[in-house]
Amino acid sequence: MRFMYQILTTVFIFDFISACAVCYGSPDEPAVQAAQSGILFLLGIISFVLSCFGLFMYKLSKKSGRVEL
């Protein structure tokens, strides 16, 4: 009986855990385009922060080469 309850629960809950309306929409909708633009913007921010960190480490390594112990 418990197994049957689990199967029925699983079957009926798939409506609640399916993808959002944006995922099912057409690619030309404004919400989909806004989500894609947001993803590209966040990737740009991540790239900028990582490149600044790399530049900082490069400058730090150059400065440490000039220091005499």
mmJSON file of the N, C-alpha and C atoms, coordinates in Angstrom:
{"data_MODEL":{"atom_site":{
"group_PDB":["ATOM","ATOM","ATOM","ATOM","ATOM","ATOM","ATOM","ATOM","ATOM","ATOM","ATOM","ATOM","ATOM","ATOM","ATOM","ATOM","ATOM","ATOM","ATOM","ATOM","ATOM","ATOM","ATOM","ATOM","ATOM","ATOM","ATOM","ATOM","ATOM","ATOM","ATOM","ATOM","ATOM","ATOM","ATOM","ATOM","ATOM","ATOM","ATOM","ATOM","ATOM","ATOM","ATOM","ATOM","ATOM","ATOM","ATOM","ATOM","ATOM","ATOM","ATOM","ATOM","ATOM","ATOM","ATOM","ATOM","ATOM","ATOM","ATOM","ATOM","ATOM","ATOM","ATOM","ATOM","ATOM","ATOM","ATOM","ATOM","ATOM","ATOM","ATOM","ATOM","ATOM","ATOM","ATOM","ATOM","ATOM","ATOM","ATOM","ATOM","ATOM","ATOM","ATOM","ATOM","ATOM","ATOM","ATOM","ATOM","ATOM","ATOM","ATOM","ATOM","ATOM","ATOM","ATOM","ATOM","ATOM","ATOM","ATOM","ATOM","ATOM","ATOM","ATOM","ATOM","ATOM","ATOM","ATOM","ATOM","ATOM","ATOM","ATOM","ATOM","ATOM","ATOM","ATOM","ATOM","ATOM","ATOM","ATOM","ATOM","ATOM","ATOM","ATOM","ATOM","ATOM","ATOM","ATOM","ATOM","ATOM","ATOM","ATOM","ATOM","ATOM","ATOM","ATOM","ATOM","ATOM","ATOM","ATOM","ATOM","ATOM","ATOM","ATOM","ATOM","ATOM","ATOM","ATOM","ATOM","ATOM","ATOM","ATOM","ATOM","ATOM","ATOM","ATOM","ATOM","ATOM","ATOM","ATOM","ATOM","ATOM","ATOM","ATOM","ATOM","ATOM","ATOM","ATOM","ATOM","ATOM","ATOM","ATOM","ATOM","ATOM","ATOM","ATOM","ATOM","ATOM","ATOM","ATOM","ATOM","ATOM","ATOM","ATOM","ATOM","ATOM","ATOM","ATOM","ATOM","ATOM","ATOM","ATOM","ATOM","ATOM","ATOM","ATOM","ATOM","ATOM","ATOM","ATOM","ATOM","ATOM","ATOM","ATOM","ATOM","ATOM","ATOM","ATOM"],
"id":[1,2,3,4,5,6,7,8,9,10,11,12,13,14,15,16,17,18,19,20,21,22,23,24,25,26,27,28,29,30,31,32,33,34,35,36,37,38,39,40,41,42,43,44,45,46,47,48,49,50,51,52,53,54,55,56,57,58,59,60,61,62,63,64,65,66,67,68,69,70,71,72,73,74,75,76,77,78,79,80,81,82,83,84,85,86,87,88,89,90,91,92,93,94,95,96,97,98,99,100,101,102,103,104,105,106,107,108,109,110,111,112,113,114,115,116,117,118,119,120,121,122,123,124,125,126,127,128,129,130,131,132,133,134,135,136,137,138,139,140,141,142,143,144,145,146,147,148,149,150,151,152,153,154,155,156,157,158,159,160,161,162,163,164,165,166,167,168,169,170,171,172,173,174,175,176,177,178,179,180,181,182,183,184,185,186,187,188,189,190,191,192,193,194,195,196,197,198,199,200,201,202,203,204,205,206,207],
"type_symbol":["N","C","C","N","C","C","N","C","C","N","C","C","N","C","C","N","C","C","N","C","C","N","C","C","N","C","C","N","C","C","N","C","C","N","C","C","N","C","C","N","C","C","N","C","C","N","C","C","N","C","C","N","C","C","N","C","C","N","C","C","N","C","C","N","C","C","N","C","C","N","C","C","N","C","C","N","C","C","N","C","C","N","C","C","N","C","C","N","C","C","N","C","C","N","C","C","N","C","C","N","C","C","N","C","C","N","C","C","N","C","C","N","C","C","N","C","C","N","C","C","N","C","C","N","C","C","N","C","C","N","C","C","N","C","C","N","C","C","N","C","C","N","C","C","N","C","C","N","C","C","N","C","C","N","C","C","N","C","C","N","C","C","N","C","C","N","C","C","N","C","C","N","C","C","N","C","C","N","C","C","N","C","C","N","C","C","N","C","C","N","C","C","N","C","C","N","C","C","N","C","C","N","C","C","N","C","C"],
"label_atom_id":["N","CA","C","N","CA","C","N","CA","C","N","CA","C","N","CA","C","N","CA","C","N","CA","C","N","CA","C","N","CA","C","N","CA","C","N","CA","C","N","CA","C","N","CA","C","N","CA","C","N","CA","C","N","CA","C","N","CA","C","N","CA","C","N","CA","C","N","CA","C","N","CA","C","N","CA","C","N","CA","C","N","CA","C","N","CA","C","N","CA","C","N","CA","C","N","CA","C","N","CA","C","N","CA","C","N","CA","C","N","CA","C","N","CA","C","N","CA","C","N","CA","C","N","CA","C","N","CA","C","N","CA","C","N","CA","C","N","CA","C","N","CA","C","N","CA","C","N","CA","C","N","CA","C","N","CA","C","N","CA","C","N","CA","C","N","CA","C","N","CA","C","N","CA","C","N","CA","C","N","CA","C","N","CA","C","N","CA","C","N","CA","C","N","CA","C","N","CA","C","N","CA","C","N","CA","C","N","CA","C","N","CA","C","N","CA","C","N","CA","C","N","CA","C","N","CA","C","N","CA","C","N","CA","C","N","CA","C","N","CA","C"],
"label_alt_id":[null,null,null,null,null,null,null,null,null,null,null,null,null,null,null,null,null,null,null,null,null,null,null,null,null,null,null,null,null,null,null,null,null,null,null,null,null,null,null,null,null,null,null,null,null,null,null,null,null,null,null,null,null,null,null,null,null,null,null,null,null,null,null,null,null,null,null,null,null,null,null,null,null,null,null,null,null,null,null,null,null,null,null,null,null,null,null,null,null,null,null,null,null,null,null,null,null,null,null,null,null,null,null,null,null,null,null,null,null,null,null,null,null,null,null,null,null,null,null,null,null,null,null,null,null,null,null,null,null,null,null,null,null,null,null,null,null,null,null,null,null,null,null,null,null,null,null,null,null,null,null,null,null,null,null,null,null,null,null,null,null,null,null,null,null,null,null,null,null,null,null,null,null,null,null,null,null,null,null,null,null,null,null,null,null,null,null,null,null,null,null,null,null,null,null,null,null,null,null,null,null,null,null,null,null,null,null],
"label_comp_id":["MET","MET","MET","ARG","ARG","ARG","PHE","PHE","PHE","MET","MET","MET","TYR","TYR","TYR","GLN","GLN","GLN","ILE","ILE","ILE","LEU","LEU","LEU","THR","THR","THR","THR","THR","THR","VAL","VAL","VAL","PHE","PHE","PHE","ILE","ILE","ILE","PHE","PHE","PHE","ASP","ASP","ASP","PHE","PHE","PHE","ILE","ILE","ILE","SER","SER","SER","ALA","ALA","ALA","CYS","CYS","CYS","ALA","ALA","ALA","VAL","VAL","VAL","CYS","CYS","CYS","TYR","TYR","TYR","GLY","GLY","GLY","SER","SER","SER","PRO","PRO","PRO","ASP","ASP","ASP","GLU","GLU","GLU","PRO","PRO","PRO","ALA","ALA","ALA","VAL","VAL","VAL","GLN","GLN","GLN","ALA","ALA","ALA","ALA","ALA","ALA","GLN","GLN","GLN","SER","SER","SER","GLY","GLY","GLY","ILE","ILE","ILE","LEU","LEU","LEU","PHE","PHE","PHE","LEU","LEU","LEU","LEU","LEU","LEU","GLY","GLY","GLY","ILE","ILE","ILE","ILE","ILE","ILE","SER","SER","SER","PHE","PHE","PHE","VAL","VAL","VAL","LEU","LEU","LEU","SER","SER","SER","CYS","CYS","CYS","PHE","PHE","PHE","GLY","GLY","GLY","LEU","LEU","LEU","PHE","PHE","PHE","MET","MET","MET","TYR","TYR","TYR","LYS","LYS","LYS","LEU","LEU","LEU","SER","SER","SER","LYS","LYS","LYS","LYS","LYS","LYS","SER","SER","SER","GLY","GLY","GLY","ARG","ARG","ARG","VAL","VAL","VAL","GLU","GLU","GLU","LEU","LEU","LEU"],
"label_asym_id":["A","A","A","A","A","A","A","A","A","A","A","A","A","A","A","A","A","A","A","A","A","A","A","A","A","A","A","A","A","A","A","A","A","A","A","A","A","A","A","A","A","A","A","A","A","A","A","A","A","A","A","A","A","A","A","A","A","A","A","A","A","A","A","A","A","A","A","A","A","A","A","A","A","A","A","A","A","A","A","A","A","A","A","A","A","A","A","A","A","A","A","A","A","A","A","A","A","A","A","A","A","A","A","A","A","A","A","A","A","A","A","A","A","A","A","A","A","A","A","A","A","A","A","A","A","A","A","A","A","A","A","A","A","A","A","A","A","A","A","A","A","A","A","A","A","A","A","A","A","A","A","A","A","A","A","A","A","A","A","A","A","A","A","A","A","A","A","A","A","A","A","A","A","A","A","A","A","A","A","A","A","A","A","A","A","A","A","A","A","A","A","A","A","A","A","A","A","A","A","A","A","A","A","A","A","A","A"],
"label_entity_id":["1","1","1","1","1","1","1","1","1","1","1","1","1","1","1","1","1","1","1","1","1","1","1","1","1","1","1","1","1","1","1","1","1","1","1","1","1","1","1","1","1","1","1","1","1","1","1","1","1","1","1","1","1","1","1","1","1","1","1","1","1","1","1","1","1","1","1","1","1","1","1","1","1","1","1","1","1","1","1","1","1","1","1","1","1","1","1","1","1","1","1","1","1","1","1","1","1","1","1","1","1","1","1","1","1","1","1","1","1","1","1","1","1","1","1","1","1","1","1","1","1","1","1","1","1","1","1","1","1","1","1","1","1","1","1","1","1","1","1","1","1","1","1","1","1","1","1","1","1","1","1","1","1","1","1","1","1","1","1","1","1","1","1","1","1","1","1","1","1","1","1","1","1","1","1","1","1","1","1","1","1","1","1","1","1","1","1","1","1","1","1","1","1","1","1","1","1","1","1","1","1","1","1","1","1","1","1"],
"label_seq_id":[1,1,1,2,2,2,3,3,3,4,4,4,5,5,5,6,6,6,7,7,7,8,8,8,9,9,9,10,10,10,11,11,11,12,12,12,13,13,13,14,14,14,15,15,15,16,16,16,17,17,17,18,18,18,19,19,19,20,20,20,21,21,21,22,22,22,23,23,23,24,24,24,25,25,25,26,26,26,27,27,27,28,28,28,29,29,29,30,30,30,31,31,31,32,32,32,33,33,33,34,34,34,35,35,35,36,36,36,37,37,37,38,38,38,39,39,39,40,40,40,41,41,41,42,42,42,43,43,43,44,44,44,45,45,45,46,46,46,47,47,47,48,48,48,49,49,49,50,50,50,51,51,51,52,52,52,53,53,53,54,54,54,55,55,55,56,56,56,57,57,57,58,58,58,59,59,59,60,60,60,61,61,61,62,62,62,63,63,63,64,64,64,65,65,65,66,66,66,67,67,67,68,68,68,69,69,69],
"pdbx_PDB_ins_code":[null,null,null,null,null,null,null,null,null,null,null,null,null,null,null,null,null,null,null,null,null,null,null,null,null,null,null,null,null,null,null,null,null,null,null,null,null,null,null,null,null,null,null,null,null,null,null,null,null,null,null,null,null,null,null,null,null,null,null,null,null,null,null,null,null,null,null,null,null,null,null,null,null,null,null,null,null,null,null,null,null,null,null,null,null,null,null,null,null,null,null,null,null,null,null,null,null,null,null,null,null,null,null,null,null,null,null,null,null,null,null,null,null,null,null,null,null,null,null,null,null,null,null,null,null,null,null,null,null,null,null,null,null,null,null,null,null,null,null,null,null,null,null,null,null,null,null,null,null,null,null,null,null,null,null,null,null,null,null,null,null,null,null,null,null,null,null,null,null,null,null,null,null,null,null,null,null,null,null,null,null,null,null,null,null,null,null,null,null,null,null,null,null,null,null,null,null,null,null,null,null,null,null,null,null,null,null],
"Cartn_x":[0.815,0.0,0.861,1.943,2.834,3.484,3.831,4.443,3.473,2.208,1.186,0.992,1.038,0.931,2.099,3.304,4.47,4.364,3.863,3.708,2.684,1.561,0.534,1.016,1.731,2.282,3.267,4.106,5.085,4.402,3.374,2.667,1.979,1.333,0.585,1.455,2.642,3.491,4.306,4.333,5.117,4.6,3.334,2.828,3.44,3.727,4.264,5.76,6.491,7.941,8.421,7.508,7.913,8.565,9.112,9.839,8.905,9.491,8.693,8.137,7.318,6.68,7.693,8.777,9.798,10.47,10.675,11.33,10.451,9.162,8.242,7.876,8.199,7.808,8.647,8.219,8.974,10.215,11.264,12.504,12.384,11.3,11.141,10.411,9.976,9.262,10.22,9.724,10.588,11.16,10.422,10.93,12.115,12.056,13.162,14.381,14.16,15.275,15.897,15.079,15.604,16.428,15.973,16.739,18.074,18.073,19.325,20.275,19.744,20.575,21.144,20.342,20.821,21.944,21.842,22.897,24.185,24.09,25.285,25.899,25.055,25.559,26.319,25.755,26.431,27.724,27.756,29.006,30.062,29.626,30.556,31.114,30.276,30.74,31.752,31.457,32.375,33.709,33.661,34.899,35.713,35.045,35.736,36.409,35.713,36.272,37.46,37.321,38.426,39.637,39.407,40.546,41.232,40.466,41.08,41.897,41.404,42.156,43.443,43.365,44.564,45.573,45.1,46.0,46.65,45.896,46.453,47.545,47.291,48.3,49.549,49.349,50.492,51.342,50.682,51.425,52.117,51.46,52.056,53.291,53.256,54.418,55.553,55.245,56.284,56.941,56.144,56.694,57.546,57.152,57.925,59.263,59.378,60.658,61.649,61.175,62.047,62.501,61.876,62.207,63.433,64.41,65.606,65.459,65.767,65.663,66.956],
"Cartn_y":[-1.196,0.0,1.264,1.229,2.384,2.638,1.573,1.692,2.34,1.947,2.527,4.007,4.368,5.766,6.584,6.028,6.722,6.917,5.922,6.043,7.123,7.116,8.126,9.532,9.648,10.946,11.44,10.552,10.921,11.349,10.64,10.968,12.319,12.601,13.841,15.044,14.835,15.966,16.481,15.761,16.216,17.533,17.84,19.132,20.273,20.042,21.093,21.281,20.255,20.369,20.524,20.749,20.94,22.315,22.543,23.784,24.992,26.161,27.382,27.77,28.793,29.22,29.783,30.352,30.905,29.791,28.642,27.536,26.955,27.012,26.486,27.514,28.762,29.822,29.81,30.607,30.708,31.566,31.36,32.122,33.609,34.011,35.42,36.241,35.615,36.355,37.274,38.404,39.342,38.755,37.889,37.307,36.393,35.65,34.754,35.575,36.618,37.474,38.187,38.581,39.235,38.257,37.011,36.006,35.733,35.658,35.441,36.624,37.831,39.019,39.066,38.666,38.628,37.632,36.491,35.487,36.012,36.646,37.201,38.321,39.144,40.212,39.645,38.628,38.033,37.33,36.712,36.117,37.185,38.344,39.459,39.965,40.064,40.506,39.517,38.224,37.198,37.261,37.436,37.538,38.755,39.875,41.089,40.911,40.338,40.152,39.183,38.098,37.142,37.726,38.541,39.161,40.188,40.929,41.865,41.119,39.993,39.192,38.663,38.207,37.725,38.833,40.035,41.176,41.553,41.495,41.781,40.773,39.492,38.477,38.656,39.042,39.271,40.438,41.538,42.691,42.367,41.574,41.187,40.327,39.443,38.605,39.432,40.454,41.333,42.145,42.635,43.408,42.56,41.311,40.46,40.072,40.129,39.856,40.985,42.191,43.356,43.55,42.891,43.061,42.211,42.829,42.107,41.709,40.442,39.983,40.097],
"Cartn_z":[0.0,0.0,0.0,0.76,0.816,-0.538,-1.232,-2.555,-3.536,-3.472,-4.345,-4.034,-2.77,-2.37,-2.926,-2.896,-3.424,-4.93,-5.629,-7.077,-7.415,-6.742,-7.005,-6.655,-5.569,-5.188,-6.237,-6.72,-7.738,-9.026,-9.428,-10.669,-10.557,-9.442,-9.3,-8.978,-8.491,-8.123,-9.306,-10.411,-11.555,-12.126,-11.952,-12.402,-11.597,-10.358,-9.502,-9.661,-10.097,-10.197,-11.631,-12.553,-13.945,-14.103,-15.272,-15.53,-15.503,-15.354,-15.258,-16.63,-16.656,-17.903,-18.89,-18.394,-19.286,-20.079,-19.453,-20.148,-21.25,-21.09,-22.096,-23.153,-22.942,-23.868,-25.13,-26.091,-27.333,-27.101,-27.892,-27.677,-27.994,-28.639,-29.001,-27.947,-26.874,-25.835,-25.077,-24.608,-23.872,-22.585,-21.904,-20.656,-20.929,-22.014,-22.368,-22.778,-23.552,-23.962,-22.768,-21.806,-20.602,-19.77,-19.682,-18.938,-19.612,-20.93,-21.65,-21.49,-21.536,-21.338,-19.924,-18.958,-17.573,-17.387,-18.038,-17.948,-18.558,-19.725,-20.359,-19.519,-18.903,-18.046,-16.853,-16.211,-15.058,-15.453,-16.632,-17.116,-17.358,-17.846,-18.04,-16.715,-15.705,-14.381,-13.81,-13.926,-13.419,-14.151,-15.464,-16.245,-15.836,-15.615,-15.204,-13.847,-12.889,-11.548,-11.59,-12.342,-12.421,-13.148,-14.173,-14.857,-13.964,-13.161,-12.201,-11.158,-10.695,-9.734,-10.364,-11.616,-12.312,-12.515,-12.866,-13.032,-11.706,-10.628,-9.312,-8.945,-9.201,-8.893,-9.762,-11.024,-11.918,-11.416,-11.044,-10.538,-9.218,-8.391,-7.122,-7.342,-8.327,-8.61,-9.194,-9.991,-10.536,-9.425,-8.474,-7.374,-6.457,-6.255,-5.356,-5.979,-7.278,-7.93,-7.749,-7.535,-7.353,-5.901,-4.974,-3.558,-3.22,-2.564,-2.141,-0.674,-0.4,0.976,1.669],
"occupancy":[1.0,1.0,1.0,1.0,1.0,1.0,1.0,1.0,1.0,1.0,1.0,1.0,1.0,1.0,1.0,1.0,1.0,1.0,1.0,1.0,1.0,1.0,1.0,1.0,1.0,1.0,1.0,1.0,1.0,1.0,1.0,1.0,1.0,1.0,1.0,1.0,1.0,1.0,1.0,1.0,1.0,1.0,1.0,1.0,1.0,1.0,1.0,1.0,1.0,1.0,1.0,1.0,1.0,1.0,1.0,1.0,1.0,1.0,1.0,1.0,1.0,1.0,1.0,1.0,1.0,1.0,1.0,1.0,1.0,1.0,1.0,1.0,1.0,1.0,1.0,1.0,1.0,1.0,1.0,1.0,1.0,1.0,1.0,1.0,1.0,1.0,1.0,1.0,1.0,1.0,1.0,1.0,1.0,1.0,1.0,1.0,1.0,1.0,1.0,1.0,1.0,1.0,1.0,1.0,1.0,1.0,1.0,1.0,1.0,1.0,1.0,1.0,1.0,1.0,1.0,1.0,1.0,1.0,1.0,1.0,1.0,1.0,1.0,1.0,1.0,1.0,1.0,1.0,1.0,1.0,1.0,1.0,1.0,1.0,1.0,1.0,1.0,1.0,1.0,1.0,1.0,1.0,1.0,1.0,1.0,1.0,1.0,1.0,1.0,1.0,1.0,1.0,1.0,1.0,1.0,1.0,1.0,1.0,1.0,1.0,1.0,1.0,1.0,1.0,1.0,1.0,1.0,1.0,1.0,1.0,1.0,1.0,1.0,1.0,1.0,1.0,1.0,1.0,1.0,1.0,1.0,1.0,1.0,1.0,1.0,1.0,1.0,1.0,1.0,1.0,1.0,1.0,1.0,1.0,1.0,1.0,1.0,1.0,1.0,1.0,1.0,1.0,1.0,1.0,1.0,1.0,1.0],
"B_iso_or_equiv":[0.0,0.0,0.0,0.0,0.0,0.0,0.0,0.0,0.0,0.0,0.0,0.0,0.0,0.0,0.0,0.0,0.0,0.0,0.0,0.0,0.0,0.0,0.0,0.0,0.0,0.0,0.0,0.0,0.0,0.0,0.0,0.0,0.0,0.0,0.0,0.0,0.0,0.0,0.0,0.0,0.0,0.0,0.0,0.0,0.0,0.0,0.0,0.0,0.0,0.0,0.0,0.0,0.0,0.0,0.0,0.0,0.0,0.0,0.0,0.0,0.0,0.0,0.0,0.0,0.0,0.0,0.0,0.0,0.0,0.0,0.0,0.0,0.0,0.0,0.0,0.0,0.0,0.0,0.0,0.0,0.0,0.0,0.0,0.0,0.0,0.0,0.0,0.0,0.0,0.0,0.0,0.0,0.0,0.0,0.0,0.0,0.0,0.0,0.0,0.0,0.0,0.0,0.0,0.0,0.0,0.0,0.0,0.0,0.0,0.0,0.0,0.0,0.0,0.0,0.0,0.0,0.0,0.0,0.0,0.0,0.0,0.0,0.0,0.0,0.0,0.0,0.0,0.0,0.0,0.0,0.0,0.0,0.0,0.0,0.0,0.0,0.0,0.0,0.0,0.0,0.0,0.0,0.0,0.0,0.0,0.0,0.0,0.0,0.0,0.0,0.0,0.0,0.0,0.0,0.0,0.0,0.0,0.0,0.0,0.0,0.0,0.0,0.0,0.0,0.0,0.0,0.0,0.0,0.0,0.0,0.0,0.0,0.0,0.0,0.0,0.0,0.0,0.0,0.0,0.0,0.0,0.0,0.0,0.0,0.0,0.0,0.0,0.0,0.0,0.0,0.0,0.0,0.0,0.0,0.0,0.0,0.0,0.0,0.0,0.0,0.0,0.0,0.0,0.0,0.0,0.0,0.0],
"pdbx_formal_charge":[null,null,null,null,null,null,null,null,null,null,null,null,null,null,null,null,null,null,null,null,null,null,null,null,null,null,null,null,null,null,null,null,null,null,null,null,null,null,null,null,null,null,null,null,null,null,null,null,null,null,null,null,null,null,null,null,null,null,null,null,null,null,null,null,null,null,null,null,null,null,null,null,null,null,null,null,null,null,null,null,null,null,null,null,null,null,null,null,null,null,null,null,null,null,null,null,null,null,null,null,null,null,null,null,null,null,null,null,null,null,null,null,null,null,null,null,null,null,null,null,null,null,null,null,null,null,null,null,null,null,null,null,null,null,null,null,null,null,null,null,null,null,null,null,null,null,null,null,null,null,null,null,null,null,null,null,null,null,null,null,null,null,null,null,null,null,null,null,null,null,null,null,null,null,null,null,null,null,null,null,null,null,null,null,null,null,null,null,null,null,null,null,null,null,null,null,null,null,null,null,null,null,null,null,null,null,null],
"auth_seq_id":[1,1,1,2,2,2,3,3,3,4,4,4,5,5,5,6,6,6,7,7,7,8,8,8,9,9,9,10,10,10,11,11,11,12,12,12,13,13,13,14,14,14,15,15,15,16,16,16,17,17,17,18,18,18,19,19,19,20,20,20,21,21,21,22,22,22,23,23,23,24,24,24,25,25,25,26,26,26,27,27,27,28,28,28,29,29,29,30,30,30,31,31,31,32,32,32,33,33,33,34,34,34,35,35,35,36,36,36,37,37,37,38,38,38,39,39,39,40,40,40,41,41,41,42,42,42,43,43,43,44,44,44,45,45,45,46,46,46,47,47,47,48,48,48,49,49,49,50,50,50,51,51,51,52,52,52,53,53,53,54,54,54,55,55,55,56,56,56,57,57,57,58,58,58,59,59,59,60,60,60,61,61,61,62,62,62,63,63,63,64,64,64,65,65,65,66,66,66,67,67,67,68,68,68,69,69,69],
"auth_comp_id":["MET","MET","MET","ARG","ARG","ARG","PHE","PHE","PHE","MET","MET","MET","TYR","TYR","TYR","GLN","GLN","GLN","ILE","ILE","ILE","LEU","LEU","LEU","THR","THR","THR","THR","THR","THR","VAL","VAL","VAL","PHE","PHE","PHE","ILE","ILE","ILE","PHE","PHE","PHE","ASP","ASP","ASP","PHE","PHE","PHE","ILE","ILE","ILE","SER","SER","SER","ALA","ALA","ALA","CYS","CYS","CYS","ALA","ALA","ALA","VAL","VAL","VAL","CYS","CYS","CYS","TYR","TYR","TYR","GLY","GLY","GLY","SER","SER","SER","PRO","PRO","PRO","ASP","ASP","ASP","GLU","GLU","GLU","PRO","PRO","PRO","ALA","ALA","ALA","VAL","VAL","VAL","GLN","GLN","GLN","ALA","ALA","ALA","ALA","ALA","ALA","GLN","GLN","GLN","SER","SER","SER","GLY","GLY","GLY","ILE","ILE","ILE","LEU","LEU","LEU","PHE","PHE","PHE","LEU","LEU","LEU","LEU","LEU","LEU","GLY","GLY","GLY","ILE","ILE","ILE","ILE","ILE","ILE","SER","SER","SER","PHE","PHE","PHE","VAL","VAL","VAL","LEU","LEU","LEU","SER","SER","SER","CYS","CYS","CYS","PHE","PHE","PHE","GLY","GLY","GLY","LEU","LEU","LEU","PHE","PHE","PHE","MET","MET","MET","TYR","TYR","TYR","LYS","LYS","LYS","LEU","LEU","LEU","SER","SER","SER","LYS","LYS","LYS","LYS","LYS","LYS","SER","SER","SER","GLY","GLY","GLY","ARG","ARG","ARG","VAL","VAL","VAL","GLU","GLU","GLU","LEU","LEU","LEU"],
"auth_asym_id":["A","A","A","A","A","A","A","A","A","A","A","A","A","A","A","A","A","A","A","A","A","A","A","A","A","A","A","A","A","A","A","A","A","A","A","A","A","A","A","A","A","A","A","A","A","A","A","A","A","A","A","A","A","A","A","A","A","A","A","A","A","A","A","A","A","A","A","A","A","A","A","A","A","A","A","A","A","A","A","A","A","A","A","A","A","A","A","A","A","A","A","A","A","A","A","A","A","A","A","A","A","A","A","A","A","A","A","A","A","A","A","A","A","A","A","A","A","A","A","A","A","A","A","A","A","A","A","A","A","A","A","A","A","A","A","A","A","A","A","A","A","A","A","A","A","A","A","A","A","A","A","A","A","A","A","A","A","A","A","A","A","A","A","A","A","A","A","A","A","A","A","A","A","A","A","A","A","A","A","A","A","A","A","A","A","A","A","A","A","A","A","A","A","A","A","A","A","A","A","A","A","A","A","A","A","A","A"],
"auth_atom_id":["N","CA","C","N","CA","C","N","CA","C","N","CA","C","N","CA","C","N","CA","C","N","CA","C","N","CA","C","N","CA","C","N","CA","C","N","CA","C","N","CA","C","N","CA","C","N","CA","C","N","CA","C","N","CA","C","N","CA","C","N","CA","C","N","CA","C","N","CA","C","N","CA","C","N","CA","C","N","CA","C","N","CA","C","N","CA","C","N","CA","C","N","CA","C","N","CA","C","N","CA","C","N","CA","C","N","CA","C","N","CA","C","N","CA","C","N","CA","C","N","CA","C","N","CA","C","N","CA","C","N","CA","C","N","CA","C","N","CA","C","N","CA","C","N","CA","C","N","CA","C","N","CA","C","N","CA","C","N","CA","C","N","CA","C","N","CA","C","N","CA","C","N","CA","C","N","CA","C","N","CA","C","N","CA","C","N","CA","C","N","CA","C","N","CA","C","N","CA","C","N","CA","C","N","CA","C","N","CA","C","N","CA","C","N","CA","C","N","CA","C","N","CA","C","N","CA","C","N","CA","C","N","CA","C","N","CA","C","N","CA","C"],
"pdbx_PDB_model_num":[1,1,1,1,1,1,1,1,1,1,1,1,1,1,1,1,1,1,1,1,1,1,1,1,1,1,1,1,1,1,1,1,1,1,1,1,1,1,1,1,1,1,1,1,1,1,1,1,1,1,1,1,1,1,1,1,1,1,1,1,1,1,1,1,1,1,1,1,1,1,1,1,1,1,1,1,1,1,1,1,1,1,1,1,1,1,1,1,1,1,1,1,1,1,1,1,1,1,1,1,1,1,1,1,1,1,1,1,1,1,1,1,1,1,1,1,1,1,1,1,1,1,1,1,1,1,1,1,1,1,1,1,1,1,1,1,1,1,1,1,1,1,1,1,1,1,1,1,1,1,1,1,1,1,1,1,1,1,1,1,1,1,1,1,1,1,1,1,1,1,1,1,1,1,1,1,1,1,1,1,1,1,1,1,1,1,1,1,1,1,1,1,1,1,1,1,1,1,1,1,1,1,1,1,1,1,1]
}}}
